[in-house]
Amino acid sequence: MNSFADVHDPERQRLPFRESLLAMLGIAFVTMLVALDQTIVGTAMPRIVAELKGFDLYAWVATSYMLASVITIPIFGRLGDLYGRKPFLLAAIVLFTLASVLCGFANSMLFLVIARGVQGIGGGILLGTVFAAVADLFPDPKLRLRWLVLVTSTFGVANVIGPTLGGMLTQMRGWRLVFFVNVPIGIVSLMFVLLFVPNLHRLKARGRIQLDWLGACVVAVTLGALQLLIELLPKEGVSGMTIVLALVTLVLGATLYFWEKRMGYPVVPVDVLVDRKLAALFAISVLGGFALFSMAFYIPLLFQGGYGMSPHDSGMLITPLLLGTSVGSMLNNRIVTRIPRANVLMYAGFALCVAGCLALVSLNGHEPHAVWMACMGASGLGLGLVATNLTICSQQIVAHDQIGAVTALLQSLRIFGGMLGTAITGALLGHFYARNVHRPLDAYQATQWLKSFASPDLLIDRAEQSALIERLVAAGQSGDAMMHSARMALVESIHVGLVVAAMAAFVGLCLAWFVPAVRVVYGDAKQQGA
């Protein structure tokens, strides 16, 4: 049987073909809603910060979303196991869409950060339920892989159009449209889920259900303190504030560990996290998210601020990175059942990512666009292979009644890795940019102009650059040369972040050897010794 329209077998496919198709279309639209937002915002971010100012909150636009998602994914992944996915999908679509409108009306970076946090709650619920919903509809692993083509294709479409669309809208109509575009997609998603997605999977809870809301609050404070520590440490070094933040992070982290071991339905399932069969997968998920999000969020700044490209050109060049993740997923699903060990694809994926990141560092901005796109595509292809195999391997290793919780935890850890990557890259960028821009100003004997060059948002705003160059020339300075030096300072700073992303991918490559060997075969998954 080689088509979607196989004879209906409830043990393999819960619904008949037509109903399955309509339900998967609903899930695909939900996936589009989240995926498009993730790909479209990064391209617009340099222009957003140039208009709203507040570069010190640049990383928080991404990490507030991720922090909210990290907290909500495991909670609602578990609630979906207990009560079914549909009610939470519907509520999350409404919340995500309304928050997108708030983002579009933001008049300051702080307002945008708060609105993105609200949006992240909706996005976390969606990510915590949508992939597990596919497992509910298709218990058979190989059949599930076939139907996942719809989801991975949706990611592919979003990754193709997202960056370029974001750049085009930002350049032609302003950055606010990149958030308003979520409204029509949200409405279509809501209708399809409401009409066609069933509420299938329900576990019978033993006794009274106690969800770990206190644990969620502790996670929020712990991760928030960790991010502040990451941001302040390069600027202040060991100071009273950084010591307090470090202590808060350590004490709350330890408290969380012991608290979660007591909970029946923990927000951080400690016992699962330390499972020897899954521990390497969880660590790899963090490292993969670290590499992907740090690249996707800061490479547009490299292009627009460092190399002076337009938002449209920046979006076009970043597209292969995000498209590559979808191509990697689809390629993986094609060949994973034809090879003895699915793990091999993770080795290849991380190796491609390391090579792509290091190649990007070696470029100087004058190469043909095809060279940039090839490096981006290699990195994205590799991370796509990794991400898909994390889901496949974990769903074959664990029992069916744990699929929702483990899948949600993987997604949560991936976003946590993205939060770490964005925060660490942002902190390194701020530190090295301040140091690198001071050096040429000192050489020009123009350190009195340091305040004018202090924030990289200057390098995106063409009008502000022209005005500053005029003031520099009037003061007898080499305005164009000093501006070029500032751009190179930004380029060198972002290159440091890319090297760190390559190091994260290399560590992931090493950890992949510790993942239990998994072979995906027709109708079941067989585990062999690693």
N, C-alpha and C positions, 0 to 999 in steps of 0.2 A: 504494500500500500504506500504510494508515494505522493499522494495529493492531500490537500487540506480536506477535501470532501470524502474522507474515508467513512465507512459505516460507523455509525455512532456507537461508541463503547464508553459507558459512563465511568468505567475504571481508568480510562485513558483521557477522556474528554467529557467534561461534565455536561455540556450542552450540545445540541445538534449543530451542524455546520453553520447554518444561517444565523442562529442566535449567537454562536461563538464569534462569527465575523463582526456582527453589530456591536457586541460587547468589546471586542478588541479594538474596534474603531473608536469607541468611547475612551478606552485606555490610551490609545494613540493620541487623541486630541489632548488629553490631560498631560501626556508626555511632552507634546508640542508646547503647551503653555509654560511648563517649567524649563524645558530645554532652550526655547527661544529667548526667554528672559536671561538665562545664564550666558548666552552667546552674544546678545545684542548690547548688553549694558557695558561690557568691558571696552568696546570700541568707543563708546560715547563718554567714558569716564574722564579722559583728559580734557575734553571740552566742558564737561560739567564742572570740574574743579577750577577751570579757567574763569568760568562765569560766576560761580558761587563762592570762589576763593576757599580758604580753609584747607590747604593741602595736608595739614596734620591729621585731618579726618579722612584722607583718601582711602586708606586701607579699611577704615571702619565701614565704609559703604558696602564693602564685600563681607567683612567679618561680622557685622551686625546681623546680616542675612544668615550667614553660616552658623553663628552662635545660636540663633533662634531655631534653626533647622536641627542642629545637633541635639538640642533638648527635646524637641517634639517628635523626631523620627522614632526613637525607641518606645516612647509612651504610646504613640498612636499605632505603631507596628503591633504592639501587644494588644491594644484595644481592638484592632482589626482582627486579630486571632480570636478574640472572645465574642465580638458582636458583629463581625462581618465588615468588609471594607467600604461598602457603598455609602453609609451615612457620613463617614469621615471624608470621603472623596468629595461629596457634595458641599459640605461645610467648608472644606479647604479651598475649593475652586472659588466660592463666593469671597472668602477672606483674601485670597491671593489677588483677585481681580480688583477689589476695592482698594487694597493697599497699593496696587500699581497706579491707580488714579491719584492717590495721595503723593506718591513719588513724583508723578508728573507735575504736580502743583507745588513742589518744594521750592521755597524761596531762600533756603540756607542749607549749608552742608549738614548742620545738626538735625534739621527737620528731615532731610533726606535719609540720614542714618537711622532715625527713629522709624520712619516709614518703611525702610528696607528691613528693619527688624520685624515689623508686623508682617511684611510680605514673606519673610523667612519662616514664620510660624506656619503660614499656609503652604509654603513650598516644602517644609519638613513633613507635614502631614501627607502631602501628595507622594513624596519620595518614600515615606515609610509604609505606604499601602499599595502603590501602583504595581510594583514588581511582584509583591506577594500575591496580588490579585491574579496575575497571570499563572502563578503556580496553583492557585485555587481552581482556576478554570481548566487547567491541563495537568493532571497528576503525572502523566507519563513524561519522562524527561526529554525523550527525543521529539515527541510531538510538541512539547512546550518550546523547544528550540526552533521548530518550524514557524510557530505562531509568533515567536519573539522577533521574527523578521519585520513584522509591522511596527513594533516598538523601536527597534534599531533603525529602521528606515525613517521613522519620524525624527529620531535624533539626527539622522543624516541630513534630512531636509532642513531642520532648524540650524544645524551647523553650517550648511551651505549658504543659506540666506541670511542667517543672523548677523554675523560680523559685517558683511557688505551692506545689508539693510540698515544696520545701526549707523555705519559710517555715512551712508547716503542721506538718511533722515537727519542726522546731526548736521551735516554740511549744508543741506538744502532748506530744512524746515525747523531745525533746532532739536536739541537733545530730549526735550520733554516727550516728543512723539515715540521715543523708544520704550516708554512706559505705557503710554496710551494704547499702543498696538496690542497690548495684552487683553484689552476689553472685548473686542469681537471674538478672539480665540476663547476667552473665558466663557462667554455666553454659549458658544457652540459646544464646548466641553461639558458645560452644565446640562444642556439638553440631552446629549448623547448618554451621559452617565445616568441621568434621571430615568431615561426611557429604556435603556438596553443593558446596562451592567447589573447583573443579579447580585443579591447579597448572600453569597453561598456559604462561606466558611465560618462556622461557629464552633468553638470549643466549649465543653461543659466545664464551667469553673467549679473547683472543689471548695466549698465554703464561701465565705464572704470575700469579695475581691477588694484588695487594698492596693491601689495604684500609688506609685512612689512620687507624689507631688513634692514632698520635702526634698527628696533626692534630686529632683529636677531643679529646684531652686539652688541647691548646693552646687550642682554642676554649672549653672549659669554664673554664680558668683566666682567659682573657681576658675572657669575659663575666662571670664572677664578680667579677673586679677592677673591671670597668666598673660593675656594680651597686653594689658597695661605695662606689665613687667618687661615684656619683649620690646615694647616701644620705648620705654624710658631708659632701659639699661645702656644702650649705645650713647644716649645723650648725657646721662647723669653719672654713669658708672655706679659704683657702690655708694649709695646715699641712703638717708633715712627712709625716703619713700620707697626705693627699690627693695630695701631690706624688709620693710613692712609688707610689701606686695609678695615677696618671696615667701615670707612666713605664712601669710594668708593662703597662698596657693598650696604650700606643703601641708599645713594643718587641715585645711578643708579637704584636700585630696585624700589624706589619711582617714579623716572622718568619713568621707564618702565611701571609702573601701570597706570599712567595718560596718557602716550602716547598710550598705547594699547587700552584704552577705546575710543580713537578718530579714530582708524583705522577700515576700513571696513573688512579687512582680516588680523587680528593680528596674529603674531607668537605665542603670549601667549593670548588666548581668555579669557580675564578677566571675562567677563559676564558669560561664561560657567563655569569657575573655581569657581565662587561664587554661582552658582546655588545650592540651598539647596538639590535638589534631587541627585546631582552628587558630591557635595563637599566631602562627606565621601569616595566615591569610589576613588577620586583622591588622598586623603590623604593615603588611604590604599595601593594604587599603589606605592606611594613613600616608604612606610614602608616595603612593600614586596620586592621591589627592593633593599632596604637597607640591609635587612637580607640575601637575596640570594647572592648578589654580594660580600658582605664582607666575607661570608663563602667560596664561590667558589674561591675567589682570594687569600685568606690567609691560608686556611686549607692545601693546598699543601706545603706552606712554613712551617707550623707546622709539617707536616709529614717528609719532607725532611731535614729541618734545625733543628727542635726541637727533632725529634725522629730518625734521621739518616736513614730514609728509602730511597730506590732507587726511581727514577722517575716512574718506572713501577709499583712498589707497591703503590706508592702515587696515581697514576692514577686509579688503581684498587679500592682503598678505597674511592676515591672521586666520583666514578661512581654512587653509589646509590643516592647521593644527587641530581645529575642532571637527572638520570633516574627516580627518584621519582617524579620530576616535570612533566615529560611526563605521567607517570602512573597516577598521580593525575588528569591531564587534561583528559585523556581517561576515567578514572573512573567517573569523574564529568559529562562528556557528556552522559554517560550511565544512570546515575541516576537522573540528574537534572530535567528531565521532569516527573519523577515519585514521586516527593516529593512536599508537599504543598508550601514550600518556598525554593528557591535556596540559600537564605542567610545563611541557616543552614550550608552549606558546607564551607562557609568562616569561621564561628566560629570554626568548627572542624579543618580546615586547619591551622589557626594561633595557636591553642592549640597544635597541633602536632609539629609545628615549635619551639615553646617555649620549649616543653619537650625535643626535639632533641638537641637544642643548649645547654641547661643546662646539659644534659647527657654527651655531649662531653667535657664539662669543668670538669666533675667529673672523667674522665678517665685519666690514667697516662702513657699510651703508651705501657703497657705490656699485655693488654687484647688481646684475640683472635681477628683476623680480622673480624669475624662475628659480634662481638659486635660493632665495629666501623661502619661497614656497616649498621647495624640495626639503629643506631642513625642517620646516614647520610640519610638513606632511609626515616625515619620518618619525618625529616625536609623537605626533597625534596617533599615528598608526600603532606605534608601540604601546601607548597608554590605553588605546582601545582594546588591544589584545589582553592586556593585564586586567582591566576592569571587568570584562565579560567573563574571563576565567575565574575571577574571584567569586562571582555569583554562581557560576556553574559548579565549581568545586565544592563550595559550601553547601549548596542545595543537594548534592549527592552524598555528602558526608553525614549530615545531620538527619534526625528523624523528621517525618513530615510535620508533626505538630510543633516543631521548632523552626520551621522554614521562615515564617513571618518574622519572628524575633531576630534570627540570625541575619536574614536579608536586610532588615531594618538597621541592625547594628553595623553591618558592613557599609551601608550607605552613610550612616551617621559618622563612622570613623573616616570615611573618605572625605566628608565635608569638614570634619575636625582637622584632617591633614591639610585641606585647602585653607582653613582658617590659620593654621600655623604657618603655612607657606606664604600666605598673603601678609600676615603680620611680620614674620621674620624678614621677608624680602623688603617690605616697606620700611622696617627699622634700619636695615642695612643700607637701603637707598638713601634715607634721610641722613644717616651718619656719614656715608662716603661722599654724598653730593656736597654736603657742607664743607667737608675737608678738601675735596677736589676742586671746588669752585673758588676756595680761598687762595689756593696756590697760584693760579694764573693772575688773579687780581693783585696779589702781592708782587708778582713779577712785573706787572704794569704800573706798580706803585699807585694802585687805585683801590686800596682796601676800604676807603671811605664809602665806596659804592656797594659794599658787601650786602647791606640790607636790601638793596634793589634786586640782587640776584639770589636772595636767601631761599626763595620758594621756586621749585621747578614749574609751577603753573605759569610763570612768566614766559616759558619756552613754548607754550601752546597758543597764547594770546598774541596774534600778529600785530594788532594795533598797539598793545602795550610795549611790545618789543621795539616797534618803530619809534615810539615816543621816547623810550629810554635811550636808544641809539642816538637820537637827535640831541638829547641832553648831554650824553657822553661826548659827542663831537664838539658841542658848544663849549664843553669844559676842557677841550684839548686832548681828549682820550681817543683811543682806537676803538670806536664803538662796535664795528662789525667783528673785529678780531676778538674782543672781549665776549661778545655774544656767542661766537663760535666756540670759545673756550668753555663757556657755560654749558653749551650743548654736549661737548665732549665729556665734561664732568658728569653729566646725567647718563650718558652712554656707558661710561666706565662703571658707574654705580649700579646700573641695571645688569651689567655683565657679571658683577659679583653675585647678584641674585640668581642668574642663570647657572653659574657654577655651583651654587648651593643646590639648585634643583637637580643638576646632573649628579651631584653627590647623593641626594636622596634616592634617585633612580638606581644608582649603583648599589646602595645598601639594599634596596628592594630586590635587585638581581641576586645578591648573596642570600637573602632570606628565602627566596623562591625555592632553594634547594631543600628547605626544611618542610615544605608543604607535602603532606601525604600524597602518594601517587594515586591519581584518579583516572579511570578510563570510562568514558561515556559510551554505553552500548545501547542497542535497541531495547526499549522497555524497562531498562534498569541502569544502575550505575554500579560498577564493580570497583572496589578499592583494593589496591595492591600495595605491598610494602614499598616505602620510599627507597 
